[in-house]
Amino acid sequence: MFDLEEELKKLPAKPGVYLMHDKKDAIIYVGKAISLKNRVRQYFQAGRNVTPKIERMISQIDHFEYIITDSEVEALVLESNLIKEHKPKYNTMLKDDKNYPYIKATIEEDFPRLLIARELKRDKSKYFGPFTSAGAAKDTLELAHKIYKIRTCRRVLPRDTGKERPCLNYHIGQCSAPCQGKISKEEYQENFKKALKLIEGDYEEVSGYLQEKMMQASERLAFEEAAGFRDLIASVKKMAVRQKITDFKGKDRDIIALARTLEEAVVQVFFVRDGKLIGRDHFHLNGTSGEKEEDILQDFIKQFYAGTPFIPREVMVEYSIADAPLIEQWLGSKRGGRVHLVVPKKGSKERLVELAHKNAALVLTQDMERIKREEKRTSGAMEEICSWLGIERVSRVESYDISNINGFQSVGSMVVFEDGKPKRSDYRKFKIKTVKGPDDYASMNEVLSRRFSHGIEEMAELEEKGLLKETGSFTRFPDLIMMDGGRGQVHIAEKVLESLKLDIPVCGMVKDDRHRTRGLFFKGHELPVKADSEGFHLMTRIQDEVHRFAIEYHRSLRSREQVKSVLDDISGIGAARRKALMKHFQSIEAIRNATTEELSQVESMNERAAFNVYKFFHQE
């Protein structure tokens, strides 16, 4: 039993992180403190001065726990990690978990390459970015390859020189083929240095180089070649327009500003690299109601830089934040050099922060309408279905379907929708084990019995291990089951649930003679639905999805069965050789057309097995 007064007395006057739990043991808030004793006590003092959101949070606290750290910086890092892991209900949360691409230059190699990378590694390569658009990074890379003919292969050079034929890129004029010794190491590296300048944004030099090449081709009357250079010049100009040059004297900066309404908040970030504004991005935040702008910005900075590998030298922000010295210390340790948080008050820097704010406000205005439309077709549609059924709010819906052809390879499918949106990670497939022939009711009985029995067993196992707050693949039960069918399918589901002592409402999505949805069957009655309503559209999406998922699984099993039935009739071909043949040749037709020599080269095949396969497909 958690004794609040006793636990408050035990709190140490040390830095650390505290976690507030509700009655279900869910973590609802994570915070950090210089002194856990002083900070946590404040929540339970009679004259506390907190926001309405925190007041609601305090009313739901059942117990708390804490973790002591050696310093406040360590507490800040731990707080960020725990918020990201547990996503507490009352913390301000960053919705967008974005991962930006970089261009990696393998400068440590004799013949270096340019690659797309999703993370910065502590290796000898050089990284450019981050690029706010994967498309922009790929376009830059493609242009560098076309102009300077940089290799893309993984061959270790010069060790592998001449061992294999040159690749397609060489034949289409986009690689200088160092793998064949067609370019010296010195000349290749000179071209590579020019490619790096292009990536760094030096468009003038590359434009001049291409202009000269175009003129030389024209003088030789090689007009097709000249046209190719002309197109490359156009691509370079297009890329140069994307990048706004700013007067930052080669520095790396992030510029961060915030726009908000009562319920929504958007943060805009401008990315300045090497003095150039290379891109921008925006981020939506949850749980900002009642929070101050500076606190929202502070929470964003902690979460954003906890997951971003590149730390700039300077971060320009719209508001002064309380933990600025602490965050500077933390970011500096991540960067390996000093980082400054700056609030510009005048001049061009202030105007850039203002511009970031205007962009955030524009995004917020545009997204509000989109969010409203999305809510109407998802959670709003689910609320509409609940109103037809006369039940309270539903979050998780599960739907089931059976697919077979005359009883052959009967399968079941389970799809999950949460707040009106498909949750594909929770979809499940069932291969019918106990039913012979085309008996959909018996098959559905098996699927539902297996699904819910498995869930009950998982919960019992987790409870025994003291891990009930964790969830297994089947432990999350639905708030509503929507069967693809009418009275019969609903009756089967209700019978299974009753036998397992589970109380979950079940309705059936009824179709007419033309196989079109016409209503809902619930508690022994068919309820009419409006065909032009969002609830009706959600019903049809659920039906289409569960039907598609069942058919896809059935089709894949039929395909595997067909492959098995052909190859298993061949003497000496078991499961291992069948798998090796299909992996090597990809299709039965390719196996049929293969020679005995080609067949014998497949892993695990010998001459006798190869002869048996060839003979099987070519016997008179």
C-alpha positions as CSV (number, residue, x, y, z in Angstrom):
1,M,0.0,0.0,0.0
2,F,1.4,3.4,-1.0
3,D,1.5,5.8,1.9
4,L,1.8,9.3,0.3
5,E,2.9,11.2,3.4
6,E,5.5,8.6,4.3
7,E,6.9,8.5,0.8
8,L,7.1,12.3,0.6
9,K,9.2,12.2,3.8
10,K,11.6,9.7,2.2
11,L,12.3,12.0,-0.9
12,P,16.1,12.9,-1.1
13,A,17.3,16.4,-1.7
14,K,19.2,15.3,-4.8
15,P,18.8,15.7,-8.6
16,G,16.8,13.1,-10.4
17,V,13.6,12.2,-12.3
18,Y,10.2,11.5,-10.9
19,L,7.4,9.4,-12.5
20,M,3.7,9.8,-11.6
21,H,1.5,6.7,-11.9
22,D,-2.3,6.4,-11.9
23,K,-4.4,3.6,-10.3
24,K,-3.7,1.3,-13.3
25,D,0.0,1.8,-12.8
26,A,0.3,3.8,-16.1
27,I,2.9,6.5,-16.1
28,I,1.0,9.8,-16.6
29,Y,3.8,12.3,-16.1
30,V,7.6,12.4,-16.1
31,G,9.6,15.4,-14.7
32,K,13.1,16.3,-13.6
33,A,14.2,18.2,-10.5
34,I,17.3,19.8,-9.0
35,S,16.0,18.6,-5.7
36,L,13.4,15.7,-5.8
37,K,12.4,16.5,-2.2
38,N,11.4,20.1,-3.0
39,R,9.9,19.5,-6.5
40,V,7.7,16.5,-5.8
41,R,6.4,17.9,-2.6
42,Q,5.1,21.0,-4.4
43,Y,2.5,18.9,-6.3
44,F,0.8,18.0,-3.0
45,Q,0.9,21.3,-1.1
46,A,-2.5,22.9,-0.4
47,G,-1.6,26.3,-1.8
48,R,0.1,25.0,-5.0
49,N,0.0,27.3,-8.1
50,V,-0.2,25.0,-11.1
51,T,-1.9,25.0,-14.5
52,P,-5.4,23.4,-14.9
53,K,-3.7,20.5,-16.9
54,I,-1.3,19.7,-14.0
55,E,-4.2,20.0,-11.5
56,R,-6.0,17.3,-13.5
57,M,-2.9,15.2,-13.5
58,I,-2.4,15.6,-9.7
59,S,-6.0,14.4,-9.2
60,Q,-5.2,11.1,-11.0
61,I,-1.9,10.3,-9.1
62,D,-2.1,7.1,-7.2
63,H,1.6,6.7,-6.5
64,F,5.0,7.9,-7.7
65,E,8.6,6.7,-8.1
66,Y,11.9,8.4,-8.6
67,I,15.4,7.9,-10.0
68,I,18.4,9.7,-8.5
69,T,21.0,11.0,-10.9
70,D,24.5,12.5,-10.3
71,S,23.7,15.8,-11.9
72,E,20.8,17.9,-13.3
73,V,22.2,17.3,-16.9
74,E,21.9,13.6,-16.3
75,A,18.3,14.1,-15.0
76,L,17.4,16.1,-18.2
77,V,18.7,13.3,-20.5
78,L,16.9,10.6,-18.5
79,E,13.7,12.7,-18.5
80,S,13.8,13.0,-22.3
81,N,14.4,9.3,-22.7
82,L,11.6,8.3,-20.4
83,I,9.1,10.7,-22.0
84,K,10.0,9.2,-25.4
85,E,9.6,5.6,-24.1
86,H,6.4,6.0,-22.1
87,K,4.6,8.9,-23.8
88,P,2.9,10.1,-20.6
89,K,-0.5,11.6,-21.0
90,Y,0.2,14.9,-19.3
91,N,3.7,15.7,-20.8
92,T,3.9,18.0,-23.8
93,M,4.7,15.5,-26.6
94,L,6.3,15.9,-29.9
95,K,4.0,14.1,-32.4
96,D,6.5,13.9,-35.3
97,D,9.4,11.4,-34.8
98,K,11.3,12.4,-37.9
99,N,14.6,11.0,-39.2
100,Y,16.5,13.2,-41.6
101,P,18.7,11.8,-44.3
102,Y,22.4,12.8,-44.7
103,I,24.8,12.5,-47.6
104,K,27.8,10.4,-46.5
105,A,31.1,10.9,-48.3
106,T,33.5,7.9,-47.8
107,I,36.6,10.0,-47.9
108,E,38.7,7.4,-46.2
109,E,38.5,5.2,-49.4
110,D,41.0,5.3,-52.3
111,F,38.0,5.7,-54.6
112,P,35.4,7.3,-52.4
113,R,31.6,7.1,-52.8
114,L,28.6,9.3,-52.0
115,L,25.7,7.5,-50.1
116,I,22.4,8.3,-48.4
117,A,22.7,7.8,-44.6
118,R,20.0,7.9,-42.0
119,E,22.3,8.5,-39.0
120,L,25.7,10.0,-38.2
121,K,28.3,7.5,-37.2
122,R,31.6,8.1,-35.5
123,D,33.7,6.9,-38.5
124,K,36.1,8.5,-40.9
125,S,33.5,9.5,-43.4
126,K,32.3,13.1,-43.9
127,Y,28.5,13.9,-43.6
128,F,26.5,16.6,-45.2
129,G,23.0,17.6,-44.0
130,P,20.6,17.0,-42.5
131,F,18.4,17.3,-45.6
132,T,14.7,18.0,-44.7
133,S,13.6,16.2,-47.8
134,A,14.8,12.7,-48.8
135,G,14.0,13.7,-52.4
136,A,16.3,16.7,-52.2
137,A,19.1,14.6,-50.9
138,K,18.6,12.0,-53.7
139,D,18.4,14.7,-56.3
140,T,21.7,16.2,-55.1
141,L,23.3,12.8,-55.1
142,E,22.1,11.9,-58.6
143,L,23.4,15.2,-60.0
144,A,26.8,14.7,-58.4
145,H,26.9,11.2,-59.9
146,K,25.9,12.4,-63.4
147,I,28.3,15.3,-63.6
148,Y,31.4,13.8,-61.9
149,K,30.8,10.1,-62.6
150,I,31.2,9.0,-59.0
151,R,31.0,5.2,-58.5
152,T,28.0,3.7,-56.6
153,C,29.3,0.1,-56.3
154,R,30.5,-1.6,-53.1
155,R,33.6,-3.1,-54.6
156,V,36.8,-2.7,-52.6
157,L,39.2,-0.7,-54.8
158,P,41.9,-1.0,-55.9
159,R,41.8,-4.6,-54.5
160,D,38.9,-5.7,-56.8
161,T,40.1,-3.8,-59.9
162,G,39.4,-5.9,-63.1
163,K,37.7,-8.8,-61.3
164,E,34.2,-8.1,-62.7
165,R,32.7,-6.4,-65.7
166,P,31.9,-2.7,-65.4
167,C,28.3,-1.9,-64.2
168,L,25.5,-0.4,-66.2
169,N,26.3,3.1,-64.9
170,Y,29.6,3.0,-66.9
171,H,27.8,2.0,-70.1
172,I,25.3,4.9,-69.8
173,G,28.1,7.4,-69.0
174,Q,27.4,7.9,-65.3
175,C,30.5,6.2,-63.8
176,S,34.2,6.6,-64.7
177,A,34.8,2.8,-64.0
178,P,37.6,3.0,-61.6
179,C,36.9,-0.8,-61.1
180,Q,38.4,-1.3,-64.6
181,G,41.4,1.1,-64.1
182,K,39.9,3.5,-66.6
183,I,40.6,6.5,-64.4
184,S,43.6,7.2,-62.1
185,K,43.2,7.6,-58.3
186,E,44.4,11.2,-58.6
187,E,41.9,12.2,-61.3
188,Y,39.0,10.4,-59.6
189,Q,39.7,12.2,-56.3
190,E,39.9,15.5,-58.1
191,N,36.4,14.9,-59.5
192,F,35.3,13.8,-56.1
193,K,36.4,17.1,-54.5
194,K,34.4,19.0,-57.1
195,A,31.3,16.8,-56.3
196,L,31.7,17.7,-52.6
197,K,31.7,21.4,-53.5
198,L,28.4,20.8,-55.3
199,I,26.9,19.1,-52.2
200,E,28.2,22.0,-50.1
201,G,26.2,24.4,-52.4
202,D,28.9,25.8,-54.6
203,Y,26.7,26.0,-57.7
204,E,28.7,28.7,-59.5
205,E,31.8,26.5,-60.1
206,V,29.8,23.5,-61.4
207,S,27.7,25.8,-63.6
208,G,30.9,27.2,-65.2
209,Y,32.4,23.8,-65.6
210,L,29.3,22.5,-67.4
211,Q,29.0,25.6,-69.5
212,E,32.6,25.1,-70.7
213,K,31.9,21.4,-71.5
214,M,28.7,22.4,-73.4
215,M,30.6,24.9,-75.6
216,Q,33.4,22.4,-76.3
217,A,30.8,19.8,-77.4
218,S,29.1,22.3,-79.6
219,E,32.4,23.3,-81.3
220,R,32.9,19.6,-82.1
221,L,29.4,19.5,-83.5
222,A,28.5,16.9,-80.8
223,F,25.0,18.4,-80.4
224,E,23.5,15.5,-78.5
225,E,26.3,15.6,-75.9
226,A,25.9,19.4,-75.7
227,A,22.2,19.0,-75.1
228,G,23.1,16.7,-72.2
229,F,25.3,19.3,-70.6
230,R,22.5,21.9,-71.2
231,D,20.1,19.7,-69.2
232,L,22.5,19.3,-66.4
233,I,23.0,23.1,-66.2
234,A,19.2,23.4,-65.9
235,S,19.2,20.9,-63.0
236,V,21.9,22.8,-61.2
237,K,20.0,26.1,-61.6
238,K,16.9,24.5,-60.3
239,M,18.7,23.2,-57.2
240,A,20.4,26.5,-56.6
241,V,16.9,28.2,-56.5
242,R,15.8,25.8,-53.7
243,Q,18.6,27.1,-51.5
244,K,18.3,30.6,-50.1
245,I,21.7,32.0,-49.3
246,T,21.8,33.9,-46.0
247,D,24.5,36.2,-44.4
248,F,25.6,33.8,-41.6
249,K,29.3,33.7,-42.4
250,G,29.5,29.9,-42.8
251,K,27.9,29.1,-39.4
252,D,25.5,26.3,-38.5
253,R,22.3,27.4,-36.8
254,D,18.8,26.2,-36.1
255,I,16.1,28.9,-35.9
256,I,13.0,27.8,-33.8
257,A,9.7,29.6,-33.4
258,L,6.2,28.6,-32.2
259,A,2.6,29.2,-33.1
260,R,-0.4,27.9,-31.1
261,T,-4.1,27.9,-30.5
262,L,-5.8,26.9,-27.3
263,E,-5.5,23.2,-28.1
264,E,-2.8,23.0,-30.8
265,A,0.8,24.0,-31.2
266,V,3.2,23.9,-34.1
267,V,7.0,24.6,-34.0
268,Q,8.8,25.7,-37.1
269,V,12.6,25.0,-37.5
270,F,14.8,26.6,-40.1
271,F,18.1,24.7,-40.7
272,V,21.1,26.8,-41.6
273,R,24.2,24.9,-42.5
274,D,27.5,26.4,-43.5
275,G,25.8,29.8,-43.7
276,K,23.1,28.6,-46.0
277,L,19.4,28.0,-45.3
278,I,19.2,24.4,-46.5
279,G,15.6,23.6,-45.5
280,R,12.8,23.9,-42.9
281,D,10.4,21.7,-41.2
282,H,7.5,21.9,-38.8
283,F,6.4,19.8,-35.8
284,H,3.1,19.3,-34.1
285,L,2.9,18.9,-30.3
286,N,0.3,17.3,-28.0
287,G,-0.7,18.2,-24.5
288,T,0.0,22.0,-24.8
289,S,-3.3,23.2,-23.4
290,G,-2.7,25.7,-20.5
291,E,1.1,25.6,-21.0
292,K,3.2,28.8,-21.4
293,E,4.9,29.4,-24.8
294,E,8.4,29.3,-23.3
295,D,7.6,25.9,-21.5
296,I,6.3,24.4,-24.7
297,L,9.4,25.5,-26.6
298,Q,11.6,24.2,-23.9
299,D,9.9,20.7,-24.0
300,F,10.2,20.7,-27.8
301,I,14.0,21.5,-27.7
302,K,14.7,18.7,-25.2
303,Q,12.7,16.1,-27.2
304,F,13.9,17.3,-30.6
305,Y,17.6,17.3,-29.9
306,A,17.4,14.0,-27.9
307,G,16.6,12.3,-31.2
308,T,18.7,14.4,-33.7
309,P,22.3,13.5,-34.3
310,F,23.4,16.9,-35.6
311,I,23.7,19.7,-33.1
312,P,24.4,23.2,-34.5
313,R,26.7,25.7,-32.9
314,E,23.8,28.1,-32.2
315,V,20.1,27.7,-31.6
316,M,18.0,30.8,-32.1
317,V,14.7,30.7,-30.2
318,E,11.6,32.9,-30.0
319,Y,11.4,32.9,-26.2
320,S,13.8,32.8,-23.2
321,I,13.6,29.4,-21.6
322,A,14.2,28.6,-17.9
323,D,16.6,25.7,-18.4
324,A,18.7,27.4,-21.1
325,P,22.1,27.0,-19.2
326,L,21.4,23.4,-18.5
327,I,20.3,22.7,-22.1
328,E,23.4,24.5,-23.5
329,Q,25.6,22.2,-21.3
330,W,23.7,19.1,-22.5
331,L,23.8,20.0,-26.2
332,G,27.5,21.0,-25.8
333,S,28.4,17.6,-24.5
334,K,26.5,16.0,-27.4
335,R,28.2,18.3,-30.0
336,G,31.6,18.1,-28.5
337,G,31.8,21.9,-28.4
338,R,30.0,24.9,-27.1
339,V,26.4,25.5,-28.0
340,H,24.5,28.8,-27.5
341,L,20.8,29.4,-27.1
342,V,20.0,32.9,-28.3
343,V,16.9,35.0,-28.3
344,P,17.4,37.7,-31.0
345,K,16.1,41.1,-30.1
346,K,16.8,43.1,-33.3
347,G,18.1,43.1,-36.8
348,S,18.2,40.3,-39.4
349,K,18.3,37.5,-36.8
350,E,15.1,38.7,-35.1
351,R,13.4,38.9,-38.6
352,L,14.4,35.3,-39.3
353,V,12.8,34.2,-36.0
354,E,9.7,36.2,-36.9
355,L,9.7,34.5,-40.3
356,A,9.8,31.1,-38.7
357,H,6.9,32.2,-36.4
358,K,4.8,33.2,-39.5
359,N,5.5,29.9,-41.2
360,A,4.5,28.0,-38.1
361,A,1.2,30.1,-37.9
362,L,0.6,29.3,-41.6
363,V,1.1,25.6,-41.1
364,L,-1.3,25.7,-38.0
365,T,-4.0,27.4,-40.0
366,Q,-3.7,25.0,-43.0
367,D,-3.6,21.9,-40.8
368,M,-6.5,22.8,-38.5
369,E,-8.9,22.3,-41.4
370,R,-7.1,19.1,-42.5
371,I,-7.2,17.8,-38.9
372,K,-10.9,18.5,-38.6
373,R,-11.6,16.6,-41.9
374,E,-9.5,13.7,-40.7
375,E,-11.1,13.5,-37.3
376,K,-14.5,13.6,-39.0
377,R,-13.8,10.6,-41.1
378,T,-12.0,8.6,-38.3
379,S,-12.8,9.2,-34.7
380,G,-15.9,11.2,-35.6
381,A,-17.2,8.4,-37.8
382,M,-16.6,5.9,-34.9
383,E,-18.6,8.2,-32.6
384,E,-21.4,8.1,-35.2
385,I,-21.4,4.3,-35.2
386,C,-21.5,4.3,-31.4
387,S,-24.5,6.6,-31.5
388,W,-26.4,4.1,-33.8
389,L,-25.6,1.2,-31.5
390,G,-26.3,3.2,-28.3
391,I,-22.9,2.4,-26.7
392,E,-20.3,4.7,-25.1
393,R,-17.1,5.8,-26.8
394,V,-15.2,3.1,-28.6
395,S,-11.4,3.3,-29.3
396,R,-10.4,-0.2,-30.5
397,V,-12.5,-2.2,-33.1
398,E,-11.7,-5.7,-34.3
399,S,-13.2,-7.2,-37.4
400,Y,-13.0,-10.8,-38.8
401,D,-13.5,-12.6,-42.1
402,I,-13.1,-16.1,-43.5
403,S,-11.7,-16.9,-47.0
404,N,-11.7,-20.2,-48.9
405,I,-12.5,-21.7,-52.3
406,N,-14.8,-24.7,-51.8
407,G,-13.2,-25.3,-48.4
408,F,-9.6,-25.4,-49.8
409,Q,-7.1,-23.7,-47.5
410,S,-9.6,-21.9,-45.3
411,V,-8.1,-18.9,-43.5
412,G,-9.3,-16.3,-41.1
413,S,-8.3,-12.6,-40.9
414,M,-8.4,-10.1,-38.0
415,V,-8.0,-6.4,-38.7
416,V,-7.8,-3.7,-36.0
417,F,-9.0,-0.1,-36.2
418,E,-8.1,2.4,-33.4
419,D,-10.0,5.7,-33.3
420,G,-11.2,5.0,-36.9
421,K,-7.7,4.3,-38.3
422,P,-6.3,0.9,-39.3
423,K,-3.6,-0.3,-36.9
424,R,-1.8,-2.8,-39.2
425,S,0.8,-3.8,-36.6
426,D,-2.0,-5.6,-34.7
427,Y,-3.5,-7.4,-37.8
428,R,-3.4,-11.2,-37.4
429,K,-3.8,-14.2,-39.8
430,F,-5.2,-17.6,-38.9
431,K,-4.9,-20.9,-40.9
432,I,-8.0,-23.0,-40.1
433,K,-6.8,-26.2,-38.4
434,T,-10.0,-28.1,-37.2
435,V,-12.6,-27.5,-39.9
436,K,-12.8,-29.5,-43.1
437,G,-14.8,-28.2,-46.0
438,P,-16.5,-24.8,-46.6
439,D,-18.0,-24.2,-43.2
440,D,-17.6,-20.4,-42.5
441,Y,-19.4,-20.5,-39.2
442,A,-17.3,-23.3,-37.8
443,S,-14.2,-21.6,-39.1
444,M,-15.1,-18.3,-37.5
445,N,-15.8,-20.1,-34.2
446,E,-12.2,-21.5,-34.4
447,V,-10.7,-18.1,-35.2
448,L,-12.4,-16.3,-32.4
449,S,-11.8,-19.0,-29.9
450,R,-8.1,-19.1,-30.7
451,R,-7.8,-15.3,-30.6
452,F,-9.5,-14.7,-27.2
453,S,-8.2,-17.9,-25.5
454,H,-4.7,-16.9,-26.5
455,G,-5.3,-13.4,-25.1
456,I,-6.6,-14.7,-21.8
457,E,-3.6,-17.1,-21.5
458,E,-1.1,-14.2,-22.3
459,M,-2.7,-12.0,-19.6
460,A,-2.5,-14.8,-17.0
461,E,1.2,-15.4,-17.9
462,L,2.0,-11.6,-17.7
463,E,0.1,-11.4,-14.4
464,E,2.1,-14.3,-13.0
465,K,5.3,-12.6,-13.9
466,G,4.1,-9.3,-12.4
467,L,4.2,-7.7,-15.9
468,L,0.4,-7.0,-16.3
469,K,1.0,-3.4,-17.3
470,E,2.9,-4.7,-20.4
471,T,0.9,-5.9,-23.4
472,G,1.4,-9.0,-25.5
473,S,0.2,-9.5,-29.1
474,F,-3.3,-10.6,-28.0
475,T,-3.8,-9.1,-24.6
476,R,-5.5,-5.9,-25.8
477,F,-9.1,-6.7,-26.2
478,P,-11.4,-4.7,-28.4
479,D,-14.1,-2.2,-27.2
480,L,-16.3,-3.5,-30.1
481,I,-16.3,-6.4,-32.5
482,M,-17.7,-5.7,-36.0
483,M,-18.4,-9.0,-37.9
484,D,-18.4,-9.1,-41.7
485,G,-21.9,-10.5,-41.8
486,G,-25.3,-10.6,-40.1
487,R,-27.2,-12.6,-37.5
488,G,-25.3,-15.9,-38.0
489,Q,-21.8,-14.4,-37.7
490,V,-22.8,-12.2,-34.7
491,H,-24.3,-15.3,-33.0
492,I,-21.0,-17.2,-33.4
493,A,-19.0,-14.4,-31.9
494,E,-21.4,-13.9,-28.9
495,K,-21.3,-17.7,-28.2
496,V,-17.5,-17.7,-28.1
497,L,-17.3,-14.6,-25.8
498,E,-20.0,-16.1,-23.5
499,S,-18.0,-19.4,-23.2
500,L,-14.9,-17.4,-22.3
501,K,-16.8,-15.1,-19.9
502,L,-15.9,-12.0,-21.9
503,D,-18.3,-9.0,-22.1
504,I,-17.5,-7.3,-25.5
505,P,-20.3,-5.8,-27.7
506,V,-20.7,-7.5,-31.1
507,C,-22.4,-6.1,-34.2
508,G,-22.7,-7.4,-37.8
509,M,-22.2,-5.3,-40.9
510,V,-25.1,-6.6,-43.1
511,K,-25.0,-6.6,-46.9
512,D,-27.9,-6.6,-49.3
513,D,-28.5,-9.0,-52.3
514,R,-26.1,-6.9,-54.4
515,H,-23.3,-7.4,-51.7
516,R,-23.6,-3.7,-50.7
517,T,-23.6,-2.7,-47.0
518,R,-27.1,-1.7,-45.8
519,G,-27.1,-1.7,-42.0
520,L,-25.8,-3.0,-38.6
521,F,-27.1,-6.0,-36.8
522,F,-27.0,-5.5,-33.1
523,K,-28.7,-7.1,-30.1
524,G,-31.1,-9.1,-32.4
525,H,-32.2,-6.1,-34.5
526,E,-31.0,-4.7,-37.8
527,L,-30.3,-0.9,-37.5
528,P,-30.5,1.2,-40.7
529,V,-27.6,3.5,-41.4
530,K,-27.3,6.6,-43.6
531,A,-25.4,5.8,-46.8
532,D,-24.0,9.3,-47.1
533,S,-22.6,9.4,-43.5
534,E,-19.0,9.2,-42.3
535,G,-20.0,6.2,-40.1
536,F,-21.2,4.3,-43.1
537,H,-18.0,5.1,-45.1
538,L,-15.9,3.8,-42.1
539,M,-18.0,0.6,-42.0
540,T,-17.3,0.0,-45.7
541,R,-13.6,0.7,-45.2
542,I,-13.4,-1.9,-42.3
543,Q,-15.3,-4.5,-44.4
544,D,-13.1,-3.9,-47.5
545,E,-9.9,-4.1,-45.3
546,V,-10.8,-7.3,-43.5
547,H,-11.9,-8.9,-46.8
548,R,-8.7,-7.8,-48.6
549,F,-6.5,-9.1,-45.8
550,A,-8.2,-12.5,-45.8
551,I,-8.0,-12.9,-49.6
552,E,-4.3,-11.8,-49.7
553,Y,-3.4,-14.5,-47.1
554,H,-5.5,-17.1,-48.9
555,R,-3.9,-16.3,-52.2
556,S,-0.4,-16.5,-50.7
557,L,-1.2,-20.0,-49.3
558,R,-2.6,-21.2,-52.6
559,S,0.5,-20.0,-54.4
560,R,2.7,-21.9,-51.9
561,E,0.6,-25.0,-52.2
562,Q,0.8,-24.9,-56.0
563,V,4.6,-24.7,-55.9
564,K,4.8,-27.5,-53.3
565,S,2.5,-29.8,-55.3
566,V,4.7,-29.5,-58.5
567,L,8.2,-29.8,-57.0
568,D,7.3,-32.4,-54.3
569,D,6.4,-34.9,-57.0
570,I,10.0,-35.0,-58.1
571,S,12.2,-37.8,-56.6
572,G,14.9,-36.5,-54.3
573,I,13.4,-33.0,-53.9
574,G,12.5,-32.2,-50.3
575,A,11.7,-29.0,-48.5
576,A,15.3,-27.7,-48.4
577,R,16.0,-28.3,-52.1
578,R,12.5,-26.9,-53.1
579,K,13.3,-23.7,-51.2
580,A,16.8,-23.4,-52.7
581,L,15.4,-23.9,-56.3
582,M,12.7,-21.3,-55.8
583,K,15.1,-18.8,-54.3
584,H,17.6,-19.3,-57.2
585,F,15.2,-19.4,-60.1
586,Q,12.2,-17.3,-58.7
587,S,9.6,-19.3,-60.7
588,I,8.5,-22.8,-61.8
589,E,8.8,-21.7,-65.4
590,A,12.5,-20.7,-64.9
591,I,13.2,-24.1,-63.3
592,R,11.4,-25.8,-66.3
593,N,13.7,-24.0,-68.7
594,A,17.0,-24.6,-66.8
595,T,19.6,-27.1,-68.0
596,T,20.9,-29.9,-65.8
597,E,24.2,-27.9,-65.4
598,E,22.3,-24.8,-64.2
599,L,20.2,-26.9,-61.9
600,S,23.3,-28.6,-60.3
601,Q,24.8,-25.3,-59.5
602,V,22.0,-24.5,-57.0
603,E,22.9,-24.8,-53.3
604,S,22.2,-28.3,-51.9
605,M,21.6,-29.8,-55.4
606,N,23.7,-32.6,-56.7
607,E,23.9,-34.0,-60.3
608,R,21.4,-36.8,-59.6
609,A,18.8,-34.4,-58.1
610,A,19.4,-31.9,-61.0
611,F,18.8,-34.8,-63.5
612,N,15.6,-35.8,-61.8
613,V,14.3,-32.2,-62.0
614,Y,15.2,-31.9,-65.6
615,K,13.7,-35.3,-66.5
616,F,10.5,-34.5,-64.6
617,F,9.9,-31.4,-66.8
618,H,11.1,-32.8,-70.1
619,Q,9.7,-36.4,-70.1
620,E,7.6,-37.3,-73.0
